[in-house]
Amino acid sequence: QVQLVESGGGSVQPGGSLRLSCVASGSIFSVNVMGWYRQAPGKQRELVAHITAGGSTSYADSVKGRFTISKNAKYAVALQMNALKPEDTAVYYCKLVNEYVSWWGQGTQVTVSS
């Protein structure tokens, strides 16, 4: 019933930028945290960034200073990715967490290469 739809993925050269967006819809009722995770081939899924309902943000060390997470609506979150590196290549997943359950988006591919 709840859907999270990511968009904005694609291919970019090193040093380039992409902006990912995620919009959630359905019977959500409340939001504690929205965040972005990524999973590269052969790697474990890792937290990239998250933002609380109150606007507090956290980032993985590998993306600090390059990525910015923000909310533009109650159930919408974006991830601005600058100075992209090949090691940022992964499928990026949006996640919404409330008091009852967590939901995941379908993922969007980000490829950083020459």
C-alpha positions as CSV (number, residue, x, y, z in Angstrom):
1,Q,0.0,0.0,0.0
2,V,2.9,2.3,0.7
3,Q,5.1,3.1,-2.3
4,L,8.5,4.8,-2.5
5,V,9.5,6.0,-5.9
6,E,13.1,7.0,-6.6
7,S,14.2,9.0,-9.6
8,G,17.2,10.9,-10.9
9,G,19.7,8.1,-11.3
10,G,21.9,7.8,-14.4
11,S,25.4,7.9,-15.7
12,V,27.9,10.7,-15.0
13,Q,31.6,11.3,-15.3
14,P,33.8,11.6,-12.2
15,G,33.4,15.0,-10.7
16,G,29.9,15.4,-12.0
17,S,26.7,15.7,-10.1
18,L,23.3,14.0,-9.8
19,R,20.2,14.7,-7.8
20,L,18.1,11.8,-6.6
21,S,14.5,12.2,-5.5
22,C,12.2,10.0,-3.5
23,V,8.5,10.4,-3.0
24,A,6.5,8.2,-0.7
25,S,2.7,7.7,-0.9
26,G,0.1,5.6,0.8
27,S,-1.0,4.9,4.4
28,I,2.2,6.2,6.0
29,F,0.6,8.1,9.0
30,S,3.9,9.4,10.4
31,V,7.6,9.6,9.5
32,N,10.6,9.3,11.9
33,V,13.4,9.1,9.4
34,M,13.9,9.1,5.6
35,G,17.2,8.1,4.2
36,W,19.3,6.8,1.3
37,Y,21.2,3.5,1.2
38,R,23.3,2.1,-1.6
39,Q,24.6,-1.2,-2.7
40,A,27.5,-1.7,-5.0
41,P,28.2,-4.9,-6.9
42,G,29.8,-7.4,-4.5
43,K,29.4,-5.1,-1.5
44,Q,27.1,-4.9,1.5
45,R,24.3,-2.3,1.5
46,E,25.3,0.8,3.4
47,L,23.7,3.9,4.8
48,V,24.5,7.0,2.8
49,A,22.5,9.7,4.5
50,H,19.4,10.1,6.5
51,I,17.2,13.0,7.8
52,T,14.9,13.0,10.7
53,A,11.4,14.5,10.9
54,G,13.0,17.4,12.8
55,G,15.5,18.0,10.1
56,S,18.6,16.5,11.6
57,T,21.0,15.0,9.1
58,S,23.7,12.3,9.2
59,Y,26.1,11.1,6.5
60,A,28.4,8.3,5.9
61,D,32.1,9.4,6.2
62,S,32.6,8.5,2.5
63,V,30.1,11.1,1.3
64,K,30.5,13.9,3.8
65,G,31.1,17.2,2.1
66,R,29.9,15.9,-1.2
67,F,26.3,14.8,-0.7
68,T,23.4,16.7,0.8
69,I,20.1,15.2,2.0
70,S,17.0,17.3,2.2
71,K,13.3,17.1,2.6
72,N,11.0,19.2,0.3
73,A,7.7,17.7,1.6
74,K,6.5,15.5,4.4
75,Y,7.0,12.3,2.4
76,A,9.7,13.5,0.0
77,V,13.4,13.5,0.2
78,A,16.3,14.3,-2.1
79,L,19.9,13.5,-2.3
80,Q,22.2,16.0,-4.0
81,M,25.4,14.3,-5.0
82,N,28.4,16.4,-6.1
83,A,32.0,15.6,-6.9
84,L,31.0,12.0,-7.7
85,K,33.6,9.3,-7.7
86,P,33.7,5.9,-9.4
87,E,33.3,4.3,-6.0
88,D,29.9,6.0,-5.7
89,T,28.6,3.6,-8.3
90,A,25.8,1.6,-6.8
91,V,22.1,1.1,-6.7
92,Y,20.6,3.8,-4.4
93,Y,17.6,2.9,-2.3
94,C,15.2,5.3,-0.5
95,K,13.9,4.2,2.9
96,L,11.2,5.6,5.1
97,V,10.9,4.6,8.8
98,N,8.1,5.4,11.2
99,E,7.1,4.0,14.6
100,Y,5.5,0.9,13.1
101,V,7.3,-0.2,9.9
102,S,10.0,0.6,7.3
103,W,9.5,0.8,3.6
104,W,12.0,0.6,0.7
105,G,12.0,2.0,-2.8
106,Q,12.8,0.0,-5.8
107,G,16.2,1.5,-6.3
108,T,17.8,3.7,-8.9
109,Q,21.2,3.0,-10.6
110,V,24.0,5.6,-10.3
111,T,27.0,5.0,-12.5
112,V,30.2,7.1,-12.2
113,S,32.7,6.4,-14.9
114,S,34.8,7.9,-17.7
